[in-house]
Amino acid sequence: MRKQAAKKLPLAPDPRFNDKLVTRFVNNVMEQGKKSIAYKIFYDAVDKVSQMTGENGYEVWRKALANVTPGVEVRSRRIGGATFQIPAEVRPDRKISLSIKWLVRYAGERNGKSMADKLANEIVAASKGEGAAFKKKEDTHRMAEANKAFSHFRI
């Protein structure tokens, strides 16, 4: 067993916006260690968002991320031979992680020519409170609400 938790490596801020959250997002977009391609995809997507909306693409992306961030989730817990879905509040670090993963995942599942196009469309949809990533957050909250009766089993 470990004696202590693994240390988190500090993230370097991205070159364009000087934001560590962008680096974290790009790390999730990245496949097979191709970070420069992931940065290009993200920056292209942000530029397309600003063309589509006429607003600052970076701000729209921040808003989209905030809209997709979940507050509660359900966790499985086995009690007396039965498995219950118990609503639990999401840790701050996990909130960001989930919202980034959902945005990237559902952007990839969209129809479109390039990943930058798909990501831009998902960001715009999420900032307006629609799209698959936003729906995932709503479903997660709905599931937690439906299982509120089991909250007394909280871990």
C-alpha positions as a Markdown table, in Angstrom:
| # | Residue | x | y | z |
|---|---|---|---|---|
| 1 | Met | 0.0 | 0.0 | 0.0 |
| 2 | Arg | 1.0 | 3.6 | -0.6 |
| 3 | Lys | 2.2 | 5.6 | 2.4 |
| 4 | Gln | 0.9 | 8.9 | 0.9 |
| 5 | Ala | -1.0 | 10.1 | -2.1 |
| 6 | Ala | 0.8 | 10.7 | -5.4 |
| 7 | Lys | 2.0 | 14.3 | -5.9 |
| 8 | Lys | 0.3 | 16.3 | -8.7 |
| 9 | Leu | 2.7 | 17.7 | -11.2 |
| 10 | Pro | 2.2 | 21.5 | -11.7 |
| 11 | Leu | 0.8 | 22.4 | -15.1 |
| 12 | Ala | 2.4 | 25.0 | -17.3 |
| 13 | Pro | 0.1 | 27.7 | -18.5 |
| 14 | Asp | -0.7 | 27.7 | -22.3 |
| 15 | Pro | 1.2 | 30.2 | -24.5 |
| 16 | Arg | -1.9 | 32.1 | -25.9 |
| 17 | Phe | -4.2 | 32.7 | -22.9 |
| 18 | Asn | -1.6 | 32.0 | -20.1 |
| 19 | Asp | -4.2 | 29.8 | -18.4 |
| 20 | Lys | -3.5 | 26.4 | -16.7 |
| 21 | Leu | -7.1 | 25.3 | -17.4 |
| 22 | Val | -6.5 | 25.6 | -21.1 |
| 23 | Thr | -3.5 | 23.3 | -20.7 |
| 24 | Arg | -5.6 | 20.8 | -18.8 |
| 25 | Phe | -8.2 | 20.9 | -21.5 |
| 26 | Val | -5.6 | 20.4 | -24.2 |
| 27 | Asn | -4.2 | 17.4 | -22.4 |
| 28 | Asn | -7.6 | 15.8 | -22.6 |
| 29 | Val | -7.9 | 16.6 | -26.3 |
| 30 | Met | -4.5 | 15.2 | -27.0 |
| 31 | Glu | -4.1 | 11.7 | -28.5 |
| 32 | Gln | -0.9 | 9.6 | -28.7 |
| 33 | Gly | 1.2 | 12.4 | -27.1 |
| 34 | Lys | 0.6 | 14.9 | -30.0 |
| 35 | Lys | 0.3 | 18.0 | -27.9 |
| 36 | Ser | 1.1 | 20.6 | -30.6 |
| 37 | Ile | -1.8 | 19.2 | -32.7 |
| 38 | Ala | -4.1 | 19.3 | -29.7 |
| 39 | Tyr | -3.2 | 22.9 | -29.1 |
| 40 | Lys | -3.9 | 23.7 | -32.8 |
| 41 | Ile | -7.3 | 21.9 | -32.5 |
| 42 | Phe | -8.2 | 23.9 | -29.4 |
| 43 | Tyr | -7.0 | 27.3 | -30.7 |
| 44 | Asp | -8.8 | 26.7 | -34.1 |
| 45 | Ala | -12.0 | 25.8 | -32.2 |
| 46 | Val | -11.8 | 28.9 | -30.0 |
| 47 | Asp | -11.3 | 31.1 | -33.2 |
| 48 | Lys | -14.3 | 29.4 | -34.8 |
| 49 | Val | -16.4 | 30.0 | -31.7 |
| 50 | Ser | -15.5 | 33.7 | -31.8 |
| 51 | Gln | -16.5 | 33.8 | -35.5 |
| 52 | Met | -19.7 | 32.0 | -34.9 |
| 53 | Thr | -20.9 | 34.0 | -31.9 |
| 54 | Gly | -19.2 | 37.3 | -32.4 |
| 55 | Glu | -17.9 | 37.2 | -28.8 |
| 56 | Asn | -14.6 | 36.4 | -27.3 |
| 57 | Gly | -14.1 | 32.6 | -28.0 |
| 58 | Tyr | -12.1 | 32.1 | -24.8 |
| 59 | Glu | -14.9 | 33.6 | -22.7 |
| 60 | Val | -17.5 | 31.5 | -24.5 |
| 61 | Trp | -15.4 | 28.4 | -23.8 |
| 62 | Arg | -15.1 | 29.3 | -20.1 |
| 63 | Lys | -18.9 | 29.8 | -19.9 |
| 64 | Ala | -19.4 | 26.4 | -21.7 |
| 65 | Leu | -17.2 | 24.7 | -19.2 |
| 66 | Ala | -19.1 | 26.3 | -16.3 |
| 67 | Asn | -22.4 | 25.2 | -17.8 |
| 68 | Val | -21.3 | 21.6 | -18.1 |
| 69 | Thr | -19.7 | 21.4 | -14.6 |
| 70 | Pro | -21.7 | 19.0 | -12.4 |
| 71 | Gly | -22.6 | 19.7 | -8.7 |
| 72 | Val | -23.6 | 16.3 | -7.6 |
| 73 | Glu | -23.2 | 12.7 | -8.9 |
| 74 | Val | -24.3 | 9.3 | -7.9 |
| 75 | Arg | -21.9 | 6.7 | -6.5 |
| 76 | Ser | -22.6 | 3.0 | -6.1 |
| 77 | Arg | -22.6 | 1.6 | -2.6 |
| 78 | Arg | -23.3 | -2.0 | -1.6 |
| 79 | Ile | -25.4 | -2.2 | 1.5 |
| 80 | Gly | -27.0 | -5.4 | 2.8 |
| 81 | Gly | -26.7 | -7.3 | -0.5 |
| 82 | Ala | -28.2 | -4.5 | -2.6 |
| 83 | Thr | -26.4 | -1.9 | -4.6 |
| 84 | Phe | -27.7 | 1.7 | -4.1 |
| 85 | Gln | -27.0 | 4.8 | -6.2 |
| 86 | Ile | -26.1 | 7.3 | -3.5 |
| 87 | Pro | -26.0 | 11.0 | -4.4 |
| 88 | Ala | -22.7 | 12.7 | -3.4 |
| 89 | Glu | -21.3 | 16.1 | -3.9 |
| 90 | Val | -18.5 | 16.3 | -6.5 |
| 91 | Arg | -15.0 | 17.3 | -5.3 |
| 92 | Pro | -13.8 | 20.6 | -7.0 |
| 93 | Asp | -11.0 | 19.0 | -8.9 |
| 94 | Arg | -13.2 | 16.2 | -10.1 |
| 95 | Lys | -15.9 | 18.8 | -11.2 |
| 96 | Ile | -13.4 | 20.3 | -13.7 |
| 97 | Ser | -12.1 | 17.0 | -14.8 |
| 98 | Leu | -15.6 | 15.7 | -15.6 |
| 99 | Ser | -16.7 | 18.8 | -17.4 |
| 100 | Ile | -13.6 | 18.7 | -19.6 |
| 101 | Lys | -13.9 | 15.0 | -20.3 |
| 102 | Trp | -17.6 | 15.4 | -21.2 |
| 103 | Leu | -17.0 | 18.3 | -23.6 |
| 104 | Val | -14.2 | 16.6 | -25.4 |
| 105 | Arg | -16.0 | 13.2 | -25.6 |
| 106 | Tyr | -19.3 | 14.6 | -26.9 |
| 107 | Ala | -17.5 | 16.9 | -29.3 |
| 108 | Gly | -15.7 | 13.8 | -30.8 |
| 109 | Glu | -19.1 | 12.1 | -31.2 |
| 110 | Arg | -20.6 | 15.0 | -33.2 |
| 111 | Asn | -20.9 | 15.0 | -36.9 |
| 112 | Gly | -18.4 | 17.3 | -38.6 |
| 113 | Lys | -15.3 | 17.4 | -40.8 |
| 114 | Ser | -12.5 | 18.3 | -38.3 |
| 115 | Met | -12.2 | 17.9 | -34.5 |
| 116 | Ala | -11.8 | 21.7 | -34.3 |
| 117 | Asp | -15.2 | 22.2 | -36.0 |
| 118 | Lys | -16.9 | 19.6 | -33.8 |
| 119 | Leu | -15.3 | 21.1 | -30.6 |
| 120 | Ala | -16.4 | 24.6 | -31.6 |
| 121 | Asn | -20.0 | 23.4 | -32.2 |
| 122 | Glu | -20.1 | 21.6 | -28.8 |
| 123 | Ile | -18.6 | 24.6 | -27.0 |
| 124 | Val | -21.2 | 27.0 | -28.6 |
| 125 | Ala | -24.0 | 24.5 | -27.7 |
| 126 | Ala | -22.8 | 24.1 | -24.1 |
| 127 | Ser | -22.5 | 27.8 | -23.6 |
| 128 | Lys | -26.2 | 28.2 | -24.6 |
| 129 | Gly | -27.2 | 25.4 | -22.3 |
| 130 | Glu | -27.8 | 22.7 | -24.9 |
| 131 | Gly | -25.8 | 19.9 | -26.6 |
| 132 | Ala | -24.8 | 16.4 | -25.4 |
| 133 | Ala | -22.3 | 17.5 | -22.8 |
| 134 | Phe | -24.9 | 19.8 | -21.1 |
| 135 | Lys | -27.5 | 16.9 | -21.4 |
| 136 | Lys | -25.0 | 14.6 | -19.6 |
| 137 | Lys | -24.8 | 17.1 | -16.7 |
| 138 | Glu | -28.6 | 17.4 | -16.5 |
| 139 | Asp | -29.0 | 13.6 | -16.5 |
| 140 | Thr | -26.4 | 13.3 | -13.7 |
| 141 | His | -28.3 | 15.9 | -11.6 |
| 142 | Arg | -31.6 | 14.2 | -12.4 |
| 143 | Met | -30.2 | 10.8 | -11.4 |
| 144 | Ala | -29.0 | 12.3 | -8.1 |
| 145 | Glu | -32.3 | 14.0 | -7.5 |
| 146 | Ala | -34.2 | 10.7 | -8.1 |
| 147 | Asn | -32.0 | 8.8 | -5.6 |
| 148 | Lys | -32.2 | 11.5 | -2.9 |
| 149 | Ala | -34.0 | 9.0 | -0.7 |
| 150 | Phe | -30.8 | 7.0 | -0.3 |
| 151 | Ser | -28.7 | 10.0 | 0.7 |
| 152 | His | -28.7 | 8.9 | 4.4 |
| 153 | Phe | -26.4 | 6.1 | 3.3 |
| 154 | Arg | -23.8 | 8.7 | 2.3 |
| 155 | Ile | -20.2 | 7.6 | 2.5 |
